[in-house]
Amino acid sequence: GCSFLSQDEPLPLYTLKSGNIEQNPLLSEPLAIDILEGEASLDTPRIAITPSPYERDYLADGQWPERLPKIIYEALIESLSERWGGAYVVRTGTGLHTTYFLQTDIQDFSVYSLNTERPEVRLKVMFKIVNLRTRRVVAGQLFSVQEKICSLSMKGIVEAFNKGFHTLLQQAMPWME
């Protein structure tokens, strides 16, 4: 892709936040959040573009501060802790006793139709609740969001990702409860 930056300058970093989450302390047991999985082309700090159904590229003028699954993982922990309280949301591997854990698979998190009149970001994430004792999936649901990019700039693109992520969590959290 084209860039106005010289190759010696580091790319600007953009963050992912879910926005304000309504508190709802409905969980009766802690939920462990597993490290996220993601499609290989999304397992990078680069911000993905999908110019056609069988092609993946990356924006040249900015990136996430870390690999996308790690960025989403941290935003997910923060959001779920805000929703249910920090005592009910734990990371896997902390040694705390939990019955269930949340497995997350990022299937899409990219920009579409960038050079058209209707650019958008698309987020598609599969959540599974797994019983740790039986190692069986007790529930699974795919959540998908499309968010229009209002301003064709890095700031506008990242704002669309943040708004889309907030919308996706607003759909997913009641399902997790």
C-alpha positions in Angstrom: 0.0 0.0 0.0 0.9 3.6 -0.4 2.3 5.6 2.6 3.4 9.1 3.3 5.9 8.0 5.9 9.5 7.4 5.1 10.7 3.8 5.8 12.8 5.0 8.8 9.8 6.3 10.8 7.9 3.9 13.0 4.3 3.5 12.1 1.7 5.2 14.3 0.1 2.8 16.9 -3.7 2.6 17.4 -5.5 1.0 20.3 -8.7 -1.0 20.7 -11.1 -0.1 23.5 -14.7 -1.3 23.8 -16.2 1.9 25.2 -18.4 2.2 28.2 -19.8 -1.2 29.3 -22.9 -1.4 31.4 -22.3 -3.2 34.7 -24.4 -6.3 35.2 -23.1 -8.7 38.0 -25.0 -11.7 36.9 -22.3 -14.4 36.8 -22.5 -16.9 39.6 -19.1 -18.4 38.9 -15.8 -16.9 37.6 -15.2 -17.2 33.9 -11.6 -17.9 32.7 -10.7 -16.1 29.5 -8.4 -18.2 27.3 -5.7 -16.8 25.0 -7.4 -15.9 21.7 -6.9 -17.7 18.5 -7.0 -16.0 15.2 -6.8 -16.7 11.5 -3.1 -16.6 10.5 -3.4 -13.4 8.4 -4.9 -11.6 11.5 -2.2 -12.8 13.9 -0.1 -9.7 13.4 0.1 -6.1 14.6 -0.7 -4.9 11.1 -4.3 -3.7 10.4 -5.9 -5.9 7.8 -7.6 -5.0 4.6 -9.7 -7.5 2.6 -9.8 -6.1 -1.0 -11.4 -9.2 -2.4 -12.8 -12.5 -1.0 -9.5 -14.3 -1.5 -7.0 -11.6 -0.7 -5.6 -10.0 2.4 -3.4 -6.9 2.6 -2.5 -4.5 5.3 -2.7 -0.7 5.9 0.6 1.0 5.4 0.0 4.0 7.6 -0.6 2.5 11.1 -0.7 -0.7 13.1 -1.9 -2.1 16.5 0.7 -2.0 19.3 0.9 -5.8 19.5 -0.5 -8.8 17.6 -4.3 -8.4 17.0 -5.3 -11.5 19.2 -3.4 -10.0 22.1 -5.0 -6.5 21.6 -8.5 -8.1 21.5 -7.7 -10.3 24.5 -6.7 -7.3 26.7 -9.8 -5.3 25.6 -12.0 -8.4 26.2 -10.6 -8.9 29.8 -11.1 -5.2 30.5 -14.6 -5.1 29.1 -15.8 -8.3 30.8 -14.3 -7.2 34.1 -16.1 -3.9 33.8 -19.4 -5.7 33.1 -19.2 -8.5 35.8 -16.5 -7.3 38.2 -12.9 -8.2 38.4 -13.4 -11.2 40.7 -15.5 -13.0 38.0 -13.2 -12.6 35.1 -9.8 -14.3 35.3 -7.1 -15.3 32.8 -6.4 -18.9 32.1 -3.2 -20.1 33.7 -3.6 -18.0 36.8 -4.2 -21.1 39.0 -7.6 -19.9 40.2 -10.4 -22.5 40.3 -13.0 -22.0 37.6 -15.6 -24.4 36.0 -15.9 -22.6 32.7 -13.6 -20.8 30.3 -14.2 -18.7 27.3 -12.5 -19.7 24.1 -12.4 -17.1 21.4 -11.6 -17.4 17.7 -11.2 -14.2 15.6 -12.4 -15.1 12.1 -12.4 -11.6 10.6 -11.3 -8.2 11.8 -10.5 -6.2 8.6 -11.4 -3.3 6.4 -13.5 -3.9 3.3 -14.4 -1.7 0.3 -11.6 0.8 1.1 -11.5 2.5 -2.2 -15.3 2.7 -2.7 -18.1 5.0 -1.6 -19.0 2.6 1.3 -15.9 1.5 3.1 -16.5 -0.6 6.3 -14.9 -2.8 8.9 -16.1 -6.3 9.5 -15.6 -8.2 12.7 -16.5 -11.8 13.1 -15.7 -13.6 16.3 -16.7 -17.1 17.5 -17.1 -17.5 21.3 -17.3 -20.9 23.0 -18.0 -21.6 26.7 -16.1 -24.7 27.6 -16.6 -26.8 30.8 -13.1 -27.4 32.2 -14.0 -30.6 34.0 -15.5 -32.4 31.0 -13.6 -30.5 28.3 -16.8 -30.1 26.3 -18.2 -27.0 24.7 -21.4 -26.2 26.4 -22.3 -23.3 24.2 -21.0 -21.6 21.1 -22.1 -18.6 19.1 -20.7 -16.6 16.2 -21.0 -12.8 16.4 -20.6 -10.6 13.3 -20.7 -6.8 13.0 -20.2 -4.5 10.0 -19.4 -0.9 10.8 -19.3 2.0 8.3 -16.1 4.0 8.1 -17.3 7.6 8.4 -13.9 9.3 7.7 -11.4 7.7 5.3 -8.4 8.3 7.5 -6.5 6.1 10.0 -8.4 7.7 12.8 -11.7 7.1 11.1 -10.8 3.4 10.4 -9.7 2.8 14.0 -12.9 4.5 15.3 -15.0 2.1 13.2 -13.1 -0.9 14.6 -13.6 0.4 18.2 -17.3 1.1 17.6 -17.7 -2.3 15.9 -16.0 -4.1 18.8 -18.2 -2.3 21.3 -21.3 -3.4 19.3 -20.0 -7.0 19.1 -19.5 -7.1 22.8 -22.9 -5.6 23.5 -24.3 -8.6 21.5 -22.1 -11.2 23.0 -22.1 -10.4 26.7 -25.8 -11.2 27.3 -25.3 -14.5 25.5 -22.4 -15.3 27.9 -24.5 -14.6 30.9 
